[in-house]
Amino acid sequence: MHRDELERLSKADLIELVLRLQRPEKTSRTSSKPPSTDRKEQRERSKPGHAGHSRPLSDDVSETVAHCPEACPCCRMTLSRDLLADEVGVHECIELPAIEPVVVRHRRLAVRCPGCGTRVAPPPPVAGTPFGPRLHAVATYLKTYQALPYERLQASLLDLFGLTISQGGLTNMLRRAQGCFQAGREQAVAALGEAGVVTSDETGVRIEGSNAYHWVFRCKQAVVHHAAPTRAASVVREMMDGHQPDVWLSDRYSAQQGHGLAQQTCLAHPARDVAYAVEASDDLVPFRLKLWLASASELADDVTRLAASTLAAKRRALERRLTGILASPTSCDLAREL
């Protein structure tokens, strides 16, 4: 804000502005910000007497080399390797083997039939793509699981394996590999269509330079990842194909509502908002909400071990507590938003 804008503010507005500026920064614990944006704290140094940690020895050893002393450092006498020895230390050297692409060139040779004079050539030994299944697997892993863009995927294959592959070639490679996962995807989508409890969330992503959304649907039997150009409820309806589970668990986004017979709100989002309100305010309402959320989580942990009557009583008690908290007056705008 500029100086003239500040001069036009009332005393109450200035006080509110100062209080907002004094609020702590939001972190991954108190908001949806990723942990990578958190301010890094300096690591504590090991205290005197702290037990050291070393890398555990490998179970699978390619080669073992025994090292024996060649001469005595005191009298300079040569020491035979046949002397009785005991092990005083073990060290390992771990290295990657030199990786080079295996290129097999197939030459088709035509001959003239001595019987009828026909020129005969063998069929092509390699049909379709020149790239093998291992190369397909590596490219698919780097592109999907490690999320490398095409330029970095090209550079990785060139730097690591000495392979020069165009972006068009990589695209065709990934399209061919897609068919290997189609049966598993169909099974996962079918499991969603029969599940009693389904959880879902979505987040924005960039696909081929355009804005899109990464949807995730999860049930006990499967997890389905789905890319869509929209964040609308139509994505959910298309995925569920008319099936309405008993419980739909999601955040409070409008497109996630109304897809199940009952709606369960994910408590992680309000828990982060409550944690931030507790840090930014001295009001008791956010703190009471924090305690209530902890009690709700404890009840969820014990839900399979409690009798139905006990569970119902504890649930009613939680509902009464929440009603009392929501009816409490508060001067904290963060609490009112909650």
N, C-alpha and C positions, 0 to 999 in steps of 0.2 A: 504494500500500500504506500501511496505517496503522502507527503506531509500534509497537504491540504485535505486529503481524505481523512487522515487521523484527527485533524483539528475539528472536523465536523461531527465526529463521534461523540456520543454522550458519555458521561462518567461510567454508567453501567456497561455500555458497550466496550469502553476501554478496559474495564476490569475483566470482562468476559474474554477479550482478546488476549490480555496478559496471561490469564489462567490457561487459555488454550495453548499459548506458546510455551508454558511451563510444563506441559504434559510430556511424559516420557515418549521416546521414539517407539514405534510399533516394531515388533520382531516376529519371527516365525512362531513364537510361543503365544503371542497375543494378537495375531492376525493371520491372513492367508499368504503373507509374504514367504518366499522360499528361504530355507536356512542359509543359502549362499549369500543372502543380503545382510545377515546378522554381522554385527561388529565383532571381529575376532578378538578374543581375550588372550592375554599372554599366558602361555602354559607354565605351570609351576615346575620348578626344577626338583629333581629327586632329592629327598632329604637324606642326611647321613644315616647309613645303616639300612637304607632301602634295598631290598633284594633285587638283584639285576635280572633282566630277562634276555634270553638269547633265542635265536631262531632254532626251532626243533629240527633234528636230523631227519633226512628224507627216508621214507620206507622203501622207495624204489630207487636203487642205485645202479647206474649204468656201468661203472667201473670202480674198482677199489685198488688204490696204490699204497704200498707199505713203504715208509721212509725210515731208514736206519742210519745211525751216525757212522761216518766213515773213519774217523780217527778220534782218539782220546784227547781232549783239550789240555790235559795235565802233562802226560808223558809223550804225546804225539804218536803213540802206538796205533798201528792200523787195526781196525776192528772188523772182524769177520762177520758176514751176514748170518753165519750159522750159530752165533751166540744166542743164548736164551734171552728173550726180550719180553717186556711187558708194555702194554699200551698206556701212554701218558697223555694222549690228547687225540681228538678227532676233529678234522676240519673238512669242510665241503666246498667245492667250487662248482657253481651252477652256471651253465651256459646254454644258449640256444644253438641248435645246429644250423649250419649254413642252409638257407632256404633258397632254392632256385626252381623256377618253373620247369616242369617236364614237358617238352614239346616233342611229340611223335609225328613225323611227316610220313604220310601214306602216299606212295606212288602207285598209280594204276597203270599197268602195262598191258598193252594190246598185242595179240599174236594173230598170225594167219593160220587158219585151220588147214592142215595138210590134206584133209580129205576132200573138202568142198571149196576151199579157198576163201571162206568167210572170215572177215576180220572180227575177232572176238575180244571184248574188253570186260573186265570184272565189274560188278556193281560197286558203287562208292562204299567204302568200309565205314565211313562216318557220315551219318545223316543229320542235317540240321545244324545246330550250333557247334562251333569248334571248341567251346569251353566245357570242361568236365564238371562232374557233380560236386567235387570238393571246392572248386573255384566258385560255383554257384552258391554253395553253403557259406563260404567266407564272405562273399559280397553281400549276401542276404543278411548275415549276422552284423556286419559293419554298418549297413544302411539302416536296418530296422532297430536292432537292439542297442547299438552304439549311436544311432541317430546322426550318422555322418552325412552331410550334404554331398551332392554328386561330385563337386570339385575336389573336396577332401577325400572322398572315396577313391577317385581317380589317382590322387597323389599318394594315398596309402598303398594302393596296389602297385604303383610304380616304385615307391621307395622301399617297400618291404619285399616285393617279389620280382621287381624288374619288368612288370607287365604294363603295357600301354593299351588301354581299352577306352573307347570313346564313350561319351555319356549315352548315346543311343544304344551302344552295345550293352551298357550296364542296365539301362531301362528294360531292354528285351530279356536280359538275364533274370531280372527281378520278376518280370511277368511270367516267365516260365516257372520260376520257383514258387510263385503264388499258388499254382495248382496243387503243390504238395501239401498245402495247409487247408485246402478247401473242405476236405472230408471232416477234419477236426473242427473247423469253424461251424460246419452244419450241425455237428453233434452238440457243440456248445450252445448254439442258438436254440436247438431243440430242447436242451435242458432248461434254458430260460423259459421256454413256453410251457413247462410243466412245474416250475418251481413255486413253492408257497411263499417264499420270502425273497425279494429281489432288492438289491441296493444299486444306486446309480449316481453318477456324477459326470460333469463335463467341464472342459477347460479349453481356452482358445489356443490354437496352434497355427503355424504358417505351413502351407502345403503348396509347393511349386510357386512360391512368391505370392500366394493369395491367402487371405484370412479364412480360417476354417475352425472346426471344433472337434476335439477328441472326446468321444463319449466312452464311458466304461459302464458295463452292466455286470453284476456279480450275483451269483446264487451259490448254494452249497456245493453244487457239482461242477460249476464252470465260471469262467471269467471271459467276457466278450469285449474286445476293443473295437470301436467303430468310428471311422472318420466321416464327417458330414459337413456340408457347407453352411449349415444353419444350426441354431441353438433352440429351435422351436420344438414344441411337444410332438410334432409330427414324426420326429426321429424316434421317439419312444414308441409311438403307436405302430410305426412300421416294424420296429425290432420285435415288439411283443406280439404282433399279428393277432390281436383280439384277445390274448390271454390276460386275465386280471388276477395277479397274485393276491394272497391273503394280506400280505403286508408289503408296502413299498417304502423303502428307507432312502432318504435323500436330504439335501439341504432345503432351504425355504424358497428356492427359485420357483417362479410360477409354472414354468414348463415341466417341472418335476412333480406337480401336484395332480391328484386324482387318478392315478394309474393303478392303485390297489384298493382292495376293500377297506383297508385301514392304512393310515399314513403315519410313519414314524420319522420324526425329524432327527437328522444327524446332530448329536449334541456337541460334536467337535467344534462346529462353528460358533454357537453361543458360548461355549466354554472359553474360546479364545477371546471373544468380546468381553466376557466377564473378567477374565484375567487382566485385560488392558484397563478396564474400568476400575478394578481394585488398585492397580498401580497408579492410575491418574487421579484418583479421588479418595477423599477420606470418608465418603458417605458409607453408611452401613449396608445399604441395599445391595450393592455389588458383592460385598463380602458374604452376605446371607445367601445370595444366589450361588456363590462359589461353594459354600458348604452344602447347599441343596443339591447341586450337580454331583458333588462327591458322594452324597447319600444315594442318589439315583444310580450312580455307577456301581456302588457296593451292592445294591439290590439286584442289579443286572448280573453281577458275578455269582450271586447266590440263588438265582431264579430256578435253576434245575434241582437245587437241594432243599428247597422250602416246600412245605405243604401248601395246597391251594388256598386254604383259609388264612394261613400266615402271610402268604404273598399278597392276598387281597387286602388284608389289614395294613400291611406296610405300604401298599400302593395308595390306599385312602389317606394314610398319614402324610405321605409325600404330597398328595394333591392339596390337603389342608394347609401344609406349610407353604406351598407355592402360592396358594390363594392369598394367604396372609402377607407374603412378601410383595406380591404384585399390588396389593391394596395399600402398602406403606407409602407415606409421602417421602419424596426425595428431592434434593436440590441439585442432583447430578444429572446433567443432560445425557450422559452416556448410559446411565441407569434407566432413564425414561425411554431411550431408544431401544434398550433391551426388552 
